[in-house]
Each structure stands twice: as structure tokens, then as C-alpha cells.
Amino acid sequence: MQLDPATLDAERAYKLLIGAIMPRPIAVVGTRSPDGASVNLAPFSFFCGVGSNPVTLCFCPASDEAGGEKDTLRNAKPVAEGGSGEFTVSVAPHRIIRQVVAAAEGLGYGESEFALAGLTPIDGVQVRAPRVAESPVAFECRTMQVIRTNPGAPSGGNLVLGRVVMIHVDDAVIDARGRIDPAQLDLVGRMAGLGYCTTRDRFDLPWGRAALER
Ligand SMILES: Cc1cc2nc3c(=O)[nH]c(=O)nc-3n(C[C@H](O)[C@H](O)[C@H](O)COP(=O)(O)O)c2cc1C
């Protein structure tokens, strides 16, 4: 089968994307409204690291069915665009995955998904946006740029690029060599639809051509 994306509606294209690009890590994104009055939390699996010099990451809150901004984007966009210019990304271990998914509830702007999900907000050290206390790793970020692939259109893509200004790591997930232990971290990935996966079935391979000999 070959598919020309120009012939697909957004729903079908979305299902193809999430069906093919998986598992996806989950960014649990905490933000604060520009006036400082309210906090917001939501999971995003269109998420990845970008670079380590400087440390940067990105996530993608799609535009809603009316083409409007999700609360996270409204809060995280740069100050020059009316946002707070800050956000945090907490990771999603298996023991809090139900609360993380609950935070996807579409509450009204200004209502806290932290409260709904039963997760605890802690203000950042470098940013005012809150992170998730129950998560073992979190990144505090300043928003560098938002790239909008189809501004104002339903399901349009928005890439939020953030510079990491503080990293929090729970000592309990650090191994004897000083590295993050994936078994202790126990992260969950998102599959398609309502599916998730654990990171409990892992294997190693040597680099490059040596991998062919295994
Ligand atoms: C595990 C998970 C991953 C999600 N990933 C995304 C994503 O990458 N992009 C997106 O726009 N919505 C994603 N969603 C849906 C948002 O979390 C949802 O629309 C949420 O209400 C947005 O919250 P906000 O309006 O407070 O920003 C995801 C939901 C779940 C449960």
C-alpha cells in the first residue's frame, strides 16, 4: 500500500502516524499561566530530545478541533507571543501512568490537572512552571521557539522547542556507575489508540556492523 498524505483526512493521517511511530516516550508537561495564577499539566507523546549542546528538547501540542491552542501551548509559548515562555517536562514511570493519563482530561483553561490526577506540583528552581514531584526525572525549560506547521487549522502541528535550564534526577534511579538505571526508571511508552508499553523487555547490541554478528 502507498498513501499520498494529500488524499488523507487529518484523523486517518494521525492514526497512521501514531501506528507507525511507536513506542513514543511521554513528556508530562507542566506550565503556569502568564499571569502566574494557575498551573496546568498534560501528557504529550510527540516528544523527543533535540541536542545536548545546549541541552534542548521538543514536544508537539497539536491545535484543537477548532484550530485553537491547547492550554499547554497557550502557557508555554514565548513571552513575545503572549505566553510564559517556560515549561517543565517530567518523565512517566509505570507507577504513576494512570495519573499521567488522567492529566489528559480536557479541563477548562485555569483548572489544574495536577489536582484532578492526584499529582503534586513543585515549582521549578529556574522557571515558575511546576514539575511533577512523583516523577524521578524532570527538565526545566525556557521556550526557544514554536514552529507552527498550519497555524489556526484543526489538528495543525506545533513544535515547542525548549532549552533545558535545570535537570532533576532522583538519586534512587542512579546506578553504581552514576548513570540512570532503566530498570529503576521503569518508563512507559505510548503505542497507538489506548495502548501503552513498558520498558521491561530490553536487550543490548554492539555498535555498527558488529550488531550483525549477534
Ligand atoms: C499518553 C498521552 C499522550 C498524548 N500526546 C499528545 C501529543 O503528543 N500531542 C497532543 O496534542 N496531544 C497529546 N495528548 C492529548 C493531550 O494530553 C490532551 O489534549 C490534553 O487535554 C491537553 O491538555 P491542555 O489543553 O491542558 O494542554 C496525549 C494524551 C495522552 C494520554
PDBQT file of the ligand as one rigid body, heavy atoms in Angstrom, charges set to zero:
ROOT
HETATM    1  C1  LIG A 301      -0.234   9.453  26.759  1.00  0.00    +0.000 C 
HETATM    2  C2  LIG A 301      -0.791  10.629  26.011  1.00  0.00    +0.000 A 
HETATM    3  C3  LIG A 301      -0.017  11.274  25.071  1.00  0.00    +0.000 A 
HETATM    4  C4  LIG A 301      -0.515  12.388  24.383  1.00  0.00    +0.000 A 
HETATM    5  N1  LIG A 301       0.263  13.002  23.442  1.00  0.00    +0.000 NA
HETATM    6  C5  LIG A 301      -0.189  14.112  22.801  1.00  0.00    +0.000 A 
HETATM    7  C6  LIG A 301       0.644  14.784  21.855  1.00  0.00    +0.000 A 
HETATM    8  O1  LIG A 301       1.777  14.423  21.589  1.00  0.00    +0.000 OA
HETATM    9  N2  LIG A 301       0.116  15.906  21.265  1.00  0.00    +0.000 N 
HETATM   10  C7  LIG A 301      -1.122  16.381  21.558  1.00  0.00    +0.000 A 
HETATM   11  O2  LIG A 301      -1.522  17.401  21.017  1.00  0.00    +0.000 OA
HETATM   12  N3  LIG A 301      -1.916  15.747  22.460  1.00  0.00    +0.000 NA
HETATM   13  C8  LIG A 301      -1.473  14.651  23.089  1.00  0.00    +0.000 A 
HETATM   14  N4  LIG A 301      -2.265  14.021  24.017  1.00  0.00    +0.000 N 
HETATM   15  C9  LIG A 301      -3.559  14.644  24.368  1.00  0.00    +0.000 C 
HETATM   16  C10 LIG A 301      -3.375  15.802  25.364  1.00  0.00    +0.000 C 
HETATM   17  O3  LIG A 301      -2.772  15.342  26.568  1.00  0.00    +0.000 OA
HETATM   18  C11 LIG A 301      -4.744  16.405  25.685  1.00  0.00    +0.000 C 
HETATM   19  O4  LIG A 301      -5.270  17.015  24.524  1.00  0.00    +0.000 OA
HETATM   20  C12 LIG A 301      -4.748  17.394  26.832  1.00  0.00    +0.000 C 
HETATM   21  O5  LIG A 301      -6.060  17.705  27.203  1.00  0.00    +0.000 OA
HETATM   22  C13 LIG A 301      -4.034  18.685  26.520  1.00  0.00    +0.000 C 
HETATM   23  O6  LIG A 301      -4.079  19.449  27.679  1.00  0.00    +0.000 OA
HETATM   24  P1  LIG A 301      -4.030  21.023  27.746  1.00  0.00    +0.000 P 
HETATM   25  O7  LIG A 301      -5.180  21.575  26.934  1.00  0.00    +0.000 OA
HETATM   26  O8  LIG A 301      -4.149  21.276  29.205  1.00  0.00    +0.000 OA
HETATM   27  O9  LIG A 301      -2.713  21.443  27.173  1.00  0.00    +0.000 OA
HETATM   28  C14 LIG A 301      -1.819  12.870  24.666  1.00  0.00    +0.000 A 
HETATM   29  C15 LIG A 301      -2.616  12.195  25.606  1.00  0.00    +0.000 A 
HETATM   30  C16 LIG A 301      -2.099  11.070  26.257  1.00  0.00    +0.000 A 
HETATM   31  C17 LIG A 301      -2.981  10.358  27.257  1.00  0.00    +0.000 C 
ENDROOT
TORSDOF 0
